[in-house]
């Protein structure tokens, strides 16, 4: 975990008062906060979170040996705190997040912070905004699925939205390095697990909501409610919401903070397109914005869903004071996010892409986008992850068969599940014929797709995008769809 160089100090007594904790032991000062025992630095407050399998308090001894001076935990964790000063609360996650934000003096409030949530598009919108701000000379921090950036410095991301202690330290580093903006993806998991407590955004943005993560949220109403929490005065000053889905319309109607509506075609929305036209390697467009703003430009991005992403980014950029004329000049150079309809080109006479699509709606959207620029056949490869929402598997299978001319079903991080069982769930209700097929080995599936490609066709390899590993039975092996696809293209006679 990266931390600011500037010293920060708080006392257990003040911390107890802030979060309503019981202080067990003497009040002393702490200078850092973390939930991972291996990342403890001398002077830290260690957060012992109750887990699904193991209570974090079992790692207290390890944390103390590394220099932790006290523990934040619940009543169950207190039993492990023999001789250790402890703050005891009912909700450890909320208290830990609030203490981290307080310790680092609420850094998200000192940046022009933008939080983006939704099922699909978070990474692309945040990447586009990062590129826009950097292009106009505004140093910007980026936190998301693919990577974390502090200006020009890149860091590896372990999850879409970091745990609260890491997030607040990272935002404090961005403030220390004089970043003007923070653009970050906010996942529904992060909101539900209280990682965002203590954070505050100048702008919260909503892309869309479609079926995903129901292994965690159980149903769509719970999933929506988790996302909607971001659009409250606790977390944000203003809301920018794409209203082209029922959930977007619902959100725009219920929020109490000021709302700017985004739509691809609805002229009643403050931001909408008046014209779009597919051209070679991109789309020409005219976008109308708040107060009659008009942006005429060109984007190298493909597909209607990327028009949605781009329009949301442009609207937020204007709200942040970027000149629309300058935006029109910048837009053709914006490249979007790695692994999002990312081309793999070695001079072949057919097009090839990888994409992160791993929900039914995302699969449908990328296939519709490919149809717009494909004169020939669309050949698509797709799998579903193991130990995740199983209810979406038949829906993703149906989306693949409906949208592709040739559908190839394969494995994608089966984890502890049998690949054959996942594939059965994806395909058992489908009626498809050769050359559509099931090929369990992902490398072989990609090679088969390339072997079937002819001039003017498009090959799509879906599901992993930027990811660089394949998890099979707990063993993660190096696997990058982009590299495997490139090798298959290179080896094709």
Buried (B, 14 or more C-beta within 10 A) or exposed (E): BEBBEEEBEBEBBEBBEBBEBEBBBEEEBBBBBBBBBEBBBEBBBBBBBBEEEEBBBEBBBBBBEBBBBBBBBBEEBBEBBEEBBBBBBEBBBBBBBBBBBBBBBBBBBBBBBBBBBBBBBBBBBBBBBBBBBBBBEBBBBBBBBBBBBBBEEEBEBEBBBBBBBBBBBBBBBBBBBEBBBBBBBBBBBBBBBBBBBBBBBBBBBBBBBBBBBBEBBEEBEBBBBBBBBBBEEEBBEBBBBBBBBEBBBBBBEEBEBEBBBBBBEBEEBBBBBEEBEEEEEBBBBBBBBEEEBEBBBBBBBBBBBBBBBBBBBBBBBBBBEBEBEEBBEBBEEBEBBBBBBBEBEEEBEBBBBBBBBBBBBBBBBBBEBBBEBBEBBBBBBBBBBBEBBBEBBBBBBBBBBEBBBBBBBBBBBBBEBEBEEBBEBBBEEBEBEEBBBBBBEBBEBBBBBBBBBEEEBBBBBBBBBBBEEBBBEEEEEEBBBBEBBBBBBEEEE
